[in-house]
């Protein structure tokens, strides 16, 4: 957990940028990312030098004529000299690193130095140098705190899914050490980071076995995005969380399709951007064969099916319209999930989860790719509260259904099958869903309880009618006696 002192130091760095004339949060994060990367290179160089002194073969990055480019050297220079060194030598050096084949080098190829003054650079370098960066947990929390600044600034917040929603989806899918995990719209790599943290906590042996450790660092995590700034930020986020070489790369997923990565991954975690519709001609023909549409929300689900191996599973956020849309493409996609694959769960989220950026209602779809069906029951949960207020402020509140979602998900094949449809969670047989045209709207299947209406049993009503009949008969008898 990041300490108050560390938060204060990060806030001072952030404030220094803003007072120095850089007010775009993404640009601030990007410049900090470059500087943190430069510092990381120097730390790695020091480690390699120690190995070399002990007789091991070191992989040195800085030549004898490049020592002034190291963080530990230029940080002590006067502001004007440092400014010239970083702008004219360090950043050109960063742009040459792509040839080393690393994810980070690849995303530094077009690094731009935009800090406007020597005074600001000197101030930021001094502040960053005060931040301890020897502990992986601290580094990860530090970068997460930086990324939260994007959201709190209200700019480009669409790149950040709330961390507690990410954690729920990761916990529900329970990543395993053998998984190959992909987010085809990775943004800042929040899902991949959360999956890596889950595996570290639940499967600590993954880092002690040589083969598993290699898989964890180099081939377990895959992310795509078509925004180069996001790719740099995502790569640094993974690095700060202790992932040495994740596969974070440029790709316009819906245009390029999934040909090269068809059936490559065992787990997909994603909350892709839903921007309406695409140019039909620009859309991947691979995806059009799965579902013929221009709607991005349907195309992304088709993409996930394409990328998953048989047996692979997914937890993905979709707009609620996917659940009940009446177009031929909507119905066909739902039919595919239910008839051809195994749809396991639909978790309806409160409409304020993505405020203040969007009031759109969303749901989490959980499914397994089988190519041979397997859907028997679909489990539904109607989340009423996620631990935060559902207004634009999103302040912490006590009401929180998410722990219950996770607990009940674990019993979806047993006790949850007996739940009444007046509860927050219940299961619906496949046949009933098919009968309703594959509709997945929770309101189609739940039953509402009206607390202010008392429904009596039929026996109570019959008894009351019989009592009234007896009273009427007795009254008629008494009336006849009076008249006679």
C-alpha positions as CSV (number, residue, x, y, z in Angstrom):
1,X,0.0,0.0,0.0
2,X,1.4,3.4,-1.0
3,X,2.1,5.5,2.1
4,X,0.9,9.1,2.7
5,X,4.5,10.3,2.5
6,X,5.0,8.6,-0.9
7,X,1.7,10.0,-2.2
8,X,2.8,13.5,-1.1
9,X,6.0,13.1,-3.1
10,X,4.1,12.0,-6.2
11,X,1.7,14.9,-5.7
12,X,4.7,17.3,-5.6
13,X,6.0,15.9,-8.9
14,X,2.5,16.2,-10.5
15,X,2.1,19.8,-9.2
16,X,5.6,20.7,-10.5
17,X,4.5,19.7,-14.0
18,X,1.3,21.7,-13.8
19,X,2.9,24.8,-12.4
20,X,5.7,24.4,-15.1
21,X,3.2,24.6,-17.9
22,X,2.3,21.0,-18.7
23,X,-1.4,20.5,-17.9
24,X,-2.3,17.5,-20.1
25,X,-2.4,14.6,-17.6
26,X,-1.4,12.1,-20.3
27,X,1.6,14.2,-21.3
28,X,2.6,14.4,-17.6
29,X,2.4,10.6,-17.2
30,X,4.3,10.1,-20.4
31,X,7.2,12.4,-19.4
32,X,7.3,10.8,-15.9
33,X,7.3,7.3,-17.7
34,X,10.4,8.3,-19.7
35,X,12.2,9.5,-16.7
36,X,11.4,6.5,-14.6
37,X,12.5,4.3,-17.5
38,X,15.8,6.2,-17.7
39,X,16.3,5.7,-13.9
40,X,15.4,2.0,-14.3
41,X,18.1,1.6,-17.1
42,X,20.7,3.1,-14.7
43,X,19.7,0.7,-11.9
44,X,19.9,-2.3,-14.3
45,X,23.3,-1.1,-15.5
46,X,24.6,-0.9,-12.0
47,X,23.4,-4.5,-11.4
48,X,25.2,-5.7,-14.5
49,X,28.4,-4.0,-13.5
50,X,28.3,-5.8,-10.2
51,X,27.8,-9.1,-12.0
52,X,30.8,-8.3,-14.2
53,X,33.0,-7.6,-11.2
54,X,32.1,-11.0,-9.9
55,X,33.2,-12.6,-13.1
56,X,29.7,-13.1,-14.7
57,X,29.0,-11.9,-18.2
58,X,27.2,-8.6,-17.9
59,X,24.8,-7.1,-20.5
60,X,25.9,-3.5,-20.5
61,X,23.8,-0.9,-22.3
62,X,25.9,2.2,-21.9
63,X,29.3,2.5,-23.6
64,X,32.3,4.1,-22.1
65,X,31.5,7.3,-24.0
66,X,27.8,7.2,-22.8
67,X,28.3,7.3,-19.0
68,X,26.9,10.9,-18.8
69,X,23.6,9.6,-20.1
70,X,23.0,7.6,-16.9
71,X,20.6,8.9,-14.3
72,X,23.1,8.7,-11.5
73,X,25.4,11.0,-13.5
74,X,23.2,13.7,-15.0
75,X,21.0,14.1,-11.9
76,X,23.9,16.0,-10.2
77,X,24.4,18.4,-13.1
78,X,23.4,22.0,-13.1
79,X,19.9,22.6,-14.5
80,X,21.0,24.0,-17.8
81,X,23.6,21.3,-18.4
82,X,21.1,18.6,-17.4
83,X,18.5,20.0,-19.7
84,X,20.9,19.9,-22.7
85,X,22.1,16.4,-21.8
86,X,18.6,14.9,-21.4
87,X,17.1,16.6,-24.4
88,X,20.0,16.3,-26.9
89,X,21.6,13.0,-25.8
90,X,19.5,10.9,-23.4
91,X,16.3,11.0,-25.5
92,X,18.1,10.2,-28.8
93,X,19.7,7.3,-26.9
94,X,16.3,6.1,-25.8
95,X,15.1,6.1,-29.4
96,X,17.9,3.7,-30.4
97,X,16.8,1.0,-27.9
98,X,14.2,-0.5,-30.1
99,X,16.8,-2.7,-31.7
100,X,17.4,-4.6,-28.4
101,X,14.1,-6.5,-29.0
102,X,12.5,-5.5,-25.7
103,X,9.0,-4.3,-25.3
104,X,10.2,-1.2,-23.6
105,X,12.8,-0.4,-26.2
106,X,10.2,-0.8,-28.9
107,X,7.9,1.7,-27.3
108,X,10.6,4.2,-26.7
109,X,11.5,4.5,-30.4
110,X,9.5,7.7,-30.8
111,X,10.1,9.2,-27.3
112,X,9.7,12.9,-27.2
113,X,11.2,15.3,-24.6
114,X,8.6,18.0,-23.9
115,X,9.6,19.3,-20.5
116,X,9.9,23.1,-21.4
117,X,12.5,24.4,-19.0
118,X,15.7,23.4,-17.2
119,X,14.2,24.4,-13.9
120,X,11.2,22.1,-14.3
121,X,13.4,19.2,-15.3
122,X,15.8,19.7,-12.4
123,X,12.9,19.9,-10.0
124,X,11.2,16.8,-11.3
125,X,14.5,14.8,-11.4
126,X,15.1,15.7,-7.7
127,X,11.6,14.7,-6.7
128,X,11.7,11.4,-8.6
129,X,15.2,10.6,-7.1
130,X,13.7,10.9,-3.6
131,X,11.2,8.1,-4.3
132,X,12.5,4.6,-3.3
133,X,12.2,2.2,-6.1
134,X,13.8,-1.0,-4.8
135,X,10.5,-2.7,-3.8
136,X,8.2,-4.1,-6.5
137,X,5.0,-3.6,-4.5
138,X,5.9,0.1,-3.8
139,X,6.8,0.6,-7.5
140,X,3.5,-0.9,-8.6
141,X,1.4,1.1,-6.1
142,X,3.3,4.3,-7.1
143,X,2.5,3.9,-10.8
144,X,-1.1,3.0,-10.0
145,X,-1.4,6.2,-8.0
146,X,0.1,8.1,-10.9
147,X,-2.5,6.5,-13.3
148,X,-5.3,7.4,-10.9
149,X,-4.4,11.0,-11.6
150,X,-5.6,10.6,-15.2
151,X,-9.0,9.6,-13.9
152,X,-9.2,12.3,-11.2
153,X,-8.2,14.9,-13.8
154,X,-11.2,13.9,-15.8
155,X,-9.2,13.4,-19.0
156,X,-9.0,10.2,-20.9
157,X,-10.6,8.3,-18.0
158,X,-12.0,5.8,-20.5
159,X,-8.6,4.2,-20.4
160,X,-9.1,3.2,-16.8
161,X,-11.6,0.6,-15.6
162,X,-12.2,0.9,-11.9
163,X,-9.7,-1.3,-10.0
164,X,-12.3,-3.0,-7.9
165,X,-14.2,-4.1,-11.0
166,X,-11.0,-5.4,-12.6
167,X,-10.2,-7.3,-9.4
168,X,-13.7,-8.9,-9.3
169,X,-13.3,-10.1,-12.9
170,X,-9.8,-11.5,-12.2
171,X,-11.0,-13.2,-9.1
172,X,-13.9,-14.8,-10.9
173,X,-11.7,-16.2,-13.7
174,X,-8.9,-17.3,-11.3
175,X,-5.8,-17.0,-13.6
176,X,-3.5,-20.0,-13.5
177,X,0.3,-20.3,-13.9
178,X,-0.2,-22.0,-17.3
179,X,-2.5,-19.4,-18.7
180,X,-1.8,-17.1,-21.7
181,X,-3.7,-14.0,-20.8
182,X,-4.7,-11.3,-23.3
183,X,-6.4,-7.9,-23.3
184,X,-7.0,-6.8,-26.9
185,X,-7.8,-3.2,-25.8
186,X,-5.3,-3.0,-23.0
187,X,-5.1,0.8,-22.3
188,X,-2.9,1.1,-19.2
189,X,-2.8,-2.7,-18.8
190,X,-4.9,-2.7,-15.6
191,X,-6.3,-6.2,-16.3
192,X,-2.9,-7.7,-17.0
193,X,-1.4,-6.2,-13.9
194,X,-4.2,-7.4,-11.7
195,X,-3.9,-10.9,-13.2
196,X,-0.1,-10.9,-12.5
197,X,-0.7,-9.9,-8.9
198,X,-3.3,-12.6,-8.5
199,X,-0.9,-15.3,-9.8
200,X,1.9,-14.0,-7.5
201,X,-0.4,-14.2,-4.5
202,X,-2.2,-17.5,-5.3
203,X,0.6,-19.4,-7.0
204,X,3.9,-18.2,-5.5
205,X,5.8,-21.2,-6.9
206,X,5.5,-19.6,-10.4
207,X,8.5,-17.5,-9.6
208,X,10.7,-20.3,-8.2
209,X,10.4,-22.8,-11.1
210,X,12.7,-21.7,-13.9
211,X,10.3,-22.6,-16.8
212,X,7.3,-21.1,-15.1
213,X,9.2,-17.9,-14.2
214,X,10.3,-17.5,-17.9
215,X,6.6,-18.0,-19.0
216,X,5.4,-15.5,-16.4
217,X,7.9,-12.8,-17.4
218,X,8.0,-13.3,-21.2
219,X,4.9,-15.1,-22.6
220,X,2.0,-15.0,-20.2
221,X,0.8,-11.5,-20.7
222,X,-0.4,-10.0,-24.0
223,X,-1.9,-6.6,-24.6
224,X,-2.9,-4.6,-27.8
225,X,-3.7,-1.0,-28.2
226,X,-3.6,1.5,-31.1
227,X,-2.5,4.5,-29.0
228,X,1.3,4.7,-28.7
229,X,1.1,6.7,-25.5
230,X,-1.0,4.0,-23.9
231,X,1.4,1.4,-25.1
232,X,4.3,3.2,-23.4
233,X,2.3,3.7,-20.2
234,X,1.1,0.1,-20.2
235,X,4.6,-1.2,-20.7
236,X,5.9,0.9,-17.8
237,X,3.0,-0.2,-15.6
238,X,3.9,-3.8,-16.2
239,X,7.6,-3.1,-15.6
240,X,6.8,-1.3,-12.3
241,X,4.8,-4.4,-11.3
242,X,7.7,-6.7,-11.9
243,X,7.0,-8.1,-15.3
244,X,10.2,-8.1,-17.3
245,X,9.1,-8.6,-20.9
246,X,5.3,-8.5,-21.5
247,X,3.9,-8.6,-25.1
248,X,2.5,-5.1,-25.3
249,X,2.2,-4.1,-28.9
250,X,0.5,-1.8,-31.4
251,X,-2.6,-3.3,-33.1
252,X,-6.0,-2.0,-34.3
253,X,-7.7,-5.2,-33.2
254,X,-11.0,-4.7,-35.1
255,X,-9.4,-3.7,-38.4
256,X,-6.6,-6.2,-38.5
257,X,-8.7,-9.0,-37.1
258,X,-7.2,-12.1,-35.3
259,X,-5.7,-14.2,-38.0
260,X,-2.2,-14.3,-36.6
261,X,-3.4,-14.9,-33.0
262,X,-6.4,-17.2,-33.7
263,X,-6.9,-19.6,-30.8
264,X,-3.8,-18.4,-29.1
265,X,-5.0,-17.4,-25.6
266,X,-6.5,-19.3,-22.6
267,X,-7.9,-16.2,-20.8
268,X,-9.2,-12.9,-22.0
269,X,-10.0,-10.0,-19.6
270,X,-11.1,-6.8,-21.3
271,X,-13.3,-3.7,-21.2
272,X,-12.8,-2.5,-24.7
273,X,-13.9,1.0,-25.9
274,X,-17.3,1.0,-27.6
275,X,-17.4,3.8,-30.1
276,X,-20.5,3.0,-32.0
277,X,-19.8,1.6,-35.4
278,X,-16.9,1.2,-37.8
279,X,-16.5,1.6,-41.5
280,X,-17.7,-1.8,-42.9
281,X,-14.9,-2.0,-45.4
282,X,-12.2,-1.4,-42.7
283,X,-13.5,-4.1,-40.4
284,X,-11.7,-7.4,-40.3
285,X,-13.2,-10.1,-42.6
286,X,-12.3,-12.7,-40.0
287,X,-14.7,-11.0,-37.5
288,X,-17.4,-10.4,-40.1
289,X,-17.6,-14.1,-40.6
290,X,-18.4,-14.5,-36.9
291,X,-21.0,-11.7,-36.8
292,X,-21.9,-9.5,-39.7
293,X,-22.1,-6.0,-38.2
294,X,-20.4,-2.6,-37.9
295,X,-21.2,-2.3,-34.1
296,X,-17.9,-2.3,-32.2
297,X,-19.5,-4.0,-29.1
298,X,-20.5,-7.0,-31.1
299,X,-17.2,-7.1,-33.1
300,X,-15.1,-7.1,-29.9
301,X,-17.0,-10.1,-28.5
302,X,-16.5,-11.9,-31.9
303,X,-12.8,-11.0,-31.6
304,X,-12.6,-12.6,-28.1
305,X,-14.1,-15.8,-29.4
306,X,-11.6,-15.8,-32.3
307,X,-8.6,-15.3,-30.0
308,X,-9.5,-17.9,-27.4
309,X,-8.3,-21.5,-27.5
310,X,-11.0,-24.2,-27.1
311,X,-11.4,-24.4,-23.4
312,X,-10.3,-20.8,-23.0
313,X,-12.4,-18.5,-20.8
314,X,-13.3,-14.8,-20.8
315,X,-14.6,-12.1,-18.5
316,X,-15.5,-9.0,-20.5
317,X,-17.5,-5.8,-20.0
318,X,-20.2,-5.0,-22.6
319,X,-22.8,-2.3,-22.9
320,X,-26.1,-3.6,-21.7
321,X,-27.6,-3.4,-25.2
322,X,-25.6,-6.5,-26.1
323,X,-27.9,-8.4,-23.8
324,X,-31.2,-7.5,-25.4
325,X,-30.5,-5.8,-28.8
326,X,-33.1,-6.9,-31.4
327,X,-31.0,-6.7,-34.6
328,X,-30.1,-9.9,-36.4
329,X,-26.4,-9.4,-35.5
330,X,-27.3,-9.1,-31.7
331,X,-29.4,-12.2,-31.8
332,X,-26.8,-14.2,-33.7
333,X,-24.0,-13.3,-31.4
334,X,-26.1,-14.3,-28.3
335,X,-27.1,-17.5,-30.1
336,X,-23.4,-18.3,-30.8
337,X,-22.5,-17.7,-27.1
338,X,-25.3,-19.9,-25.9
339,X,-25.6,-22.6,-28.5
340,X,-22.0,-23.0,-29.8
341,X,-20.0,-22.0,-26.7
342,X,-20.7,-22.1,-22.9
343,X,-22.1,-18.9,-21.5
344,X,-21.8,-19.2,-17.8
345,X,-22.7,-15.8,-16.2
346,X,-24.1,-12.3,-16.7
347,X,-23.3,-9.8,-14.0
348,X,-25.3,-6.6,-14.4
349,X,-23.4,-3.6,-13.1
350,X,-24.9,-0.4,-11.7
351,X,-25.3,2.4,-14.3
352,X,-22.9,4.7,-12.3
353,X,-19.9,2.4,-12.3
354,X,-18.2,4.4,-15.1
355,X,-19.2,7.9,-14.0
356,X,-18.2,10.6,-14.5
357,X,-17.0,9.5,-17.9
358,X,-20.1,7.6,-19.0
359,X,-23.5,6.8,-17.5
360,X,-24.0,3.8,-19.8
361,X,-25.3,0.6,-18.3
362,X,-22.9,-2.3,-18.6
363,X,-22.6,-6.0,-17.7
364,X,-19.9,-8.5,-17.4
365,X,-20.2,-11.6,-19.6
366,X,-18.4,-14.7,-18.5
367,X,-18.0,-17.5,-21.0
368,X,-15.9,-20.5,-22.1
369,X,-15.0,-21.3,-25.7
370,X,-16.0,-24.9,-26.5
371,X,-17.1,-24.8,-30.2
372,X,-19.5,-27.5,-29.1
373,X,-22.0,-25.8,-26.8
374,X,-22.3,-26.7,-23.1
375,X,-24.6,-24.0,-21.8
376,X,-27.1,-25.6,-19.4
377,X,-27.8,-22.8,-16.9
378,X,-26.9,-19.1,-17.1
379,X,-26.2,-17.5,-13.8
380,X,-27.3,-13.9,-13.3
381,X,-26.4,-11.3,-10.6
382,X,-27.9,-7.8,-10.3
383,X,-25.3,-5.7,-8.6
384,X,-27.0,-2.9,-6.7
385,X,-23.9,-1.3,-5.1
386,X,-20.1,-1.6,-5.8
387,X,-18.7,0.1,-2.7
388,X,-18.9,3.6,-4.2
389,X,-21.6,6.2,-4.7
390,X,-23.2,6.1,-8.1
391,X,-23.0,9.8,-8.8
392,X,-20.1,11.7,-10.5
393,X,-18.1,11.9,-7.2
394,X,-17.9,8.1,-6.8
395,X,-17.1,8.5,-3.1
396,X,-16.6,5.3,-0.9
397,X,-19.7,4.0,0.7
398,X,-20.5,1.0,2.9
399,X,-22.9,-0.8,0.6
400,X,-21.0,-3.3,-1.6
401,X,-22.3,-6.4,-3.4
402,X,-19.0,-7.4,-5.0
403,X,-17.8,-9.8,-2.3
404,X,-21.3,-11.6,-2.5
405,X,-20.9,-11.7,-6.3
406,X,-17.6,-13.6,-6.0
407,X,-18.9,-15.9,-3.2
408,X,-22.1,-16.9,-5.1
409,X,-20.2,-17.3,-8.4
410,X,-18.3,-20.1,-6.7
411,X,-21.5,-22.0,-6.0
412,X,-23.3,-21.3,-9.3
413,X,-23.4,-25.1,-10.1
414,X,-24.9,-26.0,-6.7
415,X,-26.8,-23.9,-4.2
416,X,-27.3,-21.0,-6.6
417,X,-29.5,-23.3,-8.8
418,X,-32.1,-23.3,-6.0
419,X,-32.3,-19.5,-5.6
420,X,-35.6,-17.8,-6.3
421,X,-35.8,-15.2,-8.9
422,X,-36.7,-12.6,-6.4
423,X,-33.1,-12.7,-5.2
424,X,-30.1,-10.7,-6.5
425,X,-28.7,-13.8,-8.1
426,X,-30.4,-16.8,-9.7
427,X,-29.9,-19.2,-12.6
428,X,-32.0,-19.6,-15.8
429,X,-32.1,-22.8,-17.8
430,X,-30.8,-22.6,-21.4
431,X,-34.2,-23.8,-22.8
432,X,-36.0,-20.8,-21.3
433,X,-33.4,-18.4,-22.7
434,X,-33.8,-19.9,-26.2
435,X,-37.6,-19.6,-25.9
436,X,-37.1,-15.9,-25.3
437,X,-35.0,-15.4,-28.4
438,X,-31.7,-15.7,-26.6
439,X,-32.4,-12.5,-24.6
440,X,-30.0,-12.0,-21.7
441,X,-31.6,-9.0,-20.0
442,X,-31.9,-9.8,-16.3
443,X,-35.2,-8.1,-16.1
444,X,-36.6,-10.6,-18.5
445,X,-36.2,-13.4,-16.0
446,X,-36.3,-11.9,-12.5
447,X,-39.4,-11.6,-10.3
448,X,-40.1,-8.4,-8.4
449,X,-41.3,-8.4,-4.8
450,X,-43.7,-5.6,-3.8
451,X,-43.0,-5.2,-0.1
452,X,-46.2,-3.1,0.5
453,X,-48.6,-5.8,-0.8
454,X,-49.5,-8.8,1.4
455,X,-50.3,-11.8,-0.8
456,X,-52.5,-14.3,1.1
457,X,-52.5,-18.0,0.4
458,X,-55.5,-19.5,-1.5
459,X,-56.5,-21.4,1.6
460,X,-56.8,-18.2,3.6
461,X,-59.0,-16.6,1.0
462,X,-61.2,-19.7,0.7
463,X,-61.7,-19.8,4.5
464,X,-62.7,-16.2,4.5
465,X,-65.2,-16.7,1.7
466,X,-66.7,-19.7,3.6
467,X,-67.0,-17.6,6.7
468,X,-68.7,-14.8,4.8
469,X,-71.1,-17.4,3.2
470,X,-72.0,-18.7,6.7
471,X,-72.7,-15.2,8.0
472,X,-74.9,-14.4,5.0
473,X,-76.8,-17.6,5.4
474,X,-77.3,-17.0,9.1
475,X,-78.5,-13.4,8.2
476,X,-81.0,-14.6,5.6
477,X,-82.3,-17.2,8.1
478,X,-82.9,-14.5,10.7
479,X,-84.5,-12.2,8.2
480,X,-87.0,-15.0,7.2
481,X,-87.8,-15.6,10.8
482,X,-88.6,-12.0,11.3
483,X,-90.8,-11.8,8.2
484,X,-92.8,-14.9,9.2
